[in-house]
Amino acid sequence: MPRVIKKKGRKKEHIGAETEVVDRLADIRDQLRKKQKTVVMYGAAALVVIVAVAGTLLYRQNEAVQERQLEYKAYKLYYSEYQQQPATGPEHFQKALDLFQQAYQRKKTARTLFYIASSYAELGKYDEAQKSLGELIKEYPSATDILPLAYQKLADIQLRAGKKDEALKTLNTLYLSGGSIYKDLALIESARILEGEGKKDEALAKYKELAEKFKDSPYRAEAEAKLGEKKAG
């Protein structure tokens, strides 16, 4: 009978294949661990970023609330409203000024700077008031809601200081740059100054323009009265 020849190499090949599979599985596990580690690290980093952003937003929100509260307190003092003891002297303007300055340091706005200037004016500190208004006009050229008020306040301060020529220039700037709501104010104030200076013809020209162009103006009656005086004279 022929002898059966055993194939011993297959067992070794089988063992080698199993070893290779085990090695591959181990390598896959290592790769998975690395990926998991990377995912965890990125996740932790993302969480840190989220927490940081949330903290920043919360901080900014708190800052904004504090700024509004500070401004509101300053407004109440300036207008002497909702106070336990009514203001009787300039003290409340000084307190309002301090608060407006604090608010401006926190957040610079044209409105807050306007009230700083107004507080200075109420305290009789006209140089400081003019300086603040000059800064406002220079730094906030796009603040169209505040600029006309700044020009009007500046002209008023210049009049108090006896600087009538400068006041007329400021009022002319107000007339040229402000909306129609302020043009009649610029005209009546200019007319009053000119009339006080004895420049009656120039004053009457202002009164006439006001009466003809601004029929709904609260200053129209005064302008027409001045024009009527001329006719009567």
C-alpha distance (Angstrom), angle and dihedral (degrees) to the residues before:
residue distance angle dihedral
M1 . . .
P2 3.73 . .
R3 3.86 115.0 .
V4 3.79 117.4 -111.0
I5 3.76 109.9 -121.6
K6 3.84 112.6 -144.4
K7 3.78 117.0 -141.8
K8 3.78 101.9 -136.3
G9 3.86 95.7 172.0
R10 3.85 95.4 72.3
K11 3.82 93.4 67.7
K12 3.75 90.7 53.1
E13 3.81 90.8 46.8
H14 3.80 89.5 50.5
I15 3.80 92.0 50.3
G16 3.79 90.4 47.8
A17 3.82 91.6 51.5
E18 3.82 91.4 50.1
T19 3.79 90.2 49.9
E20 3.79 90.6 50.5
V21 3.81 91.4 50.1
V22 3.82 91.2 48.9
D23 3.79 90.2 49.9
R24 3.77 91.2 49.5
L25 3.79 91.8 49.3
A26 3.79 89.9 49.6
D27 3.78 89.9 50.1
I28 3.81 90.9 49.0
R29 3.82 90.0 50.6
D30 3.79 90.1 51.1
Q31 3.78 91.1 49.9
L32 3.81 90.9 48.4
R33 3.81 90.6 50.2
K34 3.78 90.4 51.1
K35 3.79 91.7 48.5
Q36 3.80 91.5 46.9
K37 3.78 89.7 50.0
T38 3.79 90.3 50.1
V39 3.80 91.8 48.2
V40 3.81 91.3 49.1
M41 3.80 91.9 48.1
Y42 3.81 92.7 48.6
G43 3.78 90.2 44.8
A44 3.80 90.9 51.5
A45 3.80 90.5 47.6
A46 3.81 90.7 49.3
L47 3.80 89.9 49.4
V48 3.80 90.2 52.0
V49 3.81 89.7 51.0
I50 3.81 91.8 48.2
V51 3.79 91.7 48.8
A52 3.81 90.5 47.1
V53 3.81 92.5 49.3
A54 3.80 91.9 46.1
G55 3.79 90.0 48.6
T56 3.81 91.2 49.5
L57 3.80 92.5 49.0
L58 3.79 91.1 48.1
Y59 3.80 90.5 48.2
R60 3.80 91.3 49.9
Q61 3.77 91.1 47.4
N62 3.79 90.9 51.7
E63 3.80 89.7 46.9
A64 3.81 90.8 51.7
V65 3.80 91.3 49.5
Q66 3.80 91.3 49.7
E67 3.81 90.9 48.3
R68 3.81 91.9 52.2
Q69 3.78 92.1 46.6
L70 3.80 91.2 49.9
E71 3.80 92.6 49.7
Y72 3.80 92.4 45.8
K73 3.79 90.8 52.5
A74 3.81 89.9 49.2
Y75 3.83 91.8 50.3
K76 3.80 91.1 51.0
L77 3.79 90.8 52.0
Y78 3.80 93.7 45.2
Y79 3.81 93.2 51.7
S80 3.81 92.1 33.9
E81 3.80 92.1 -127.2
Y82 3.80 129.7 151.7
Q83 3.80 90.7 8.7
Q84 3.80 122.1 147.6
Q85 3.79 89.3 -138.6
P86 3.83 118.3 34.2
A87 3.79 113.8 -121.9
T88 3.80 114.1 -106.9
G89 3.80 102.0 175.2
P90 3.78 143.8 21.3
E91 3.81 92.0 -75.0
H92 3.80 93.9 96.6
F93 3.82 90.6 53.6
Q94 3.80 90.2 55.0
K95 3.81 91.0 49.3
A96 3.81 90.1 47.1
L97 3.80 90.0 49.3
D98 3.80 91.4 53.0
L99 3.80 91.1 51.3
F100 3.81 94.0 45.3
Q101 3.80 89.5 51.4
Q102 3.82 90.5 50.8
A103 3.80 90.1 49.0
Y104 3.81 91.0 48.8
Q105 3.79 90.9 52.7
R106 3.80 89.2 53.7
K107 3.78 95.5 45.4
K108 3.79 124.9 1.7
T109 3.80 113.5 -138.7
A110 3.80 134.1 158.9
R111 3.80 91.8 -123.1
T112 3.80 94.3 55.0
L113 3.81 91.2 46.8
F114 3.81 89.5 50.8
Y115 3.80 90.6 55.7
I116 3.79 90.6 47.4
A117 3.80 88.1 56.4
S118 3.81 91.7 44.7
S119 3.81 91.1 51.1
Y120 3.80 90.5 51.1
A121 3.81 89.4 50.6
E122 3.79 92.7 50.3
L123 3.81 88.3 52.0
G124 3.79 90.4 51.6
K125 3.81 92.8 -112.6
Y126 3.80 94.6 133.7
D127 3.80 97.7 163.5
E128 3.81 91.3 55.8
A129 3.80 90.0 44.5
Q130 3.81 92.7 52.2
K131 3.80 90.7 46.8
S132 3.82 91.6 52.8
L133 3.81 92.0 47.0
G134 3.80 90.6 48.6
E135 3.80 89.2 52.8
L136 3.80 90.5 48.9
I137 3.81 93.3 51.2
K138 3.80 91.3 47.4
E139 3.81 100.1 42.2
Y140 3.81 100.4 37.8
P141 3.84 108.2 41.5
S142 3.81 91.0 150.1
A143 3.82 95.3 53.8
T144 3.80 92.0 103.3
D145 3.80 93.1 166.2
I146 3.82 93.8 55.5
L147 3.83 104.0 32.0
P148 3.84 95.7 73.8
L149 3.82 89.2 51.8
A150 3.80 89.2 49.0
Y151 3.83 92.0 52.5
Q152 3.80 91.4 47.1
K153 3.80 91.6 48.8
L154 3.80 91.4 46.5
A155 3.81 91.6 51.6
D156 3.80 90.2 49.0
I157 3.82 91.4 51.6
Q158 3.82 91.1 47.4
L159 3.80 89.6 52.4
R160 3.79 91.6 50.3
A161 3.77 88.3 51.9
G162 3.80 90.7 50.4
K163 3.83 93.5 -112.7
K164 3.80 96.6 135.4
D165 3.81 97.3 159.6
E166 3.81 91.0 53.1
A167 3.80 89.9 46.7
L168 3.81 90.8 53.8
K169 3.81 90.7 51.8
T170 3.79 91.1 49.5
L171 3.81 91.9 48.6
N172 3.79 89.9 50.2
T173 3.81 88.9 52.9
L174 3.80 88.4 50.1
Y175 3.81 90.2 50.7
L176 3.80 92.6 50.0
S177 3.79 98.8 41.2
G178 3.79 105.1 30.8
G179 3.77 127.7 83.1
S180 3.80 120.7 -99.2
I181 3.80 89.3 -91.4
Y182 3.83 89.4 71.2
K183 3.81 100.7 36.5
D184 3.81 93.6 81.8
L185 3.80 89.8 50.2
A186 3.80 90.8 51.9
L187 3.81 90.5 48.9
I188 3.81 97.0 49.1
E189 3.81 93.4 45.5
S190 3.81 91.3 47.8
A191 3.81 91.4 47.7
R192 3.81 92.0 51.1
I193 3.82 91.8 50.9
L194 3.81 93.1 46.8
E195 3.79 91.9 47.4
G196 3.79 90.3 49.8
E197 3.79 88.9 51.8
G198 3.80 90.6 53.4
K199 3.81 93.8 -109.3
K200 3.80 94.0 131.8
D201 3.81 99.0 162.9
E202 3.80 92.8 52.6
A203 3.79 90.2 45.3
L204 3.81 92.3 50.4
A205 3.80 90.1 50.9
K206 3.81 88.8 57.2
Y207 3.80 92.2 46.4
K208 3.82 91.0 49.4
E209 3.80 93.4 50.4
L210 3.79 90.8 49.0
A211 3.82 93.3 49.1
E212 3.80 93.7 47.4
K213 3.81 101.6 40.2
F214 3.79 103.2 33.2
K215 3.78 107.0 46.2
D216 3.82 93.2 160.6
S217 3.80 94.3 49.7
P218 3.80 117.7 122.0
Y219 3.84 86.1 -137.4
R220 3.81 94.7 57.0
A221 3.80 94.2 91.1
E222 3.80 90.8 55.2
A223 3.82 91.1 48.0
E224 3.82 92.6 49.7
A225 3.78 90.5 47.7
K226 3.79 90.3 54.7
L227 3.80 90.9 48.2
G228 3.82 89.3 48.4
E229 3.79 90.1 53.9
K230 3.79 89.4 56.4
K231 3.82 92.2 52.0
A232 3.80 91.4 46.5
G233 3.80 90.4 49.4
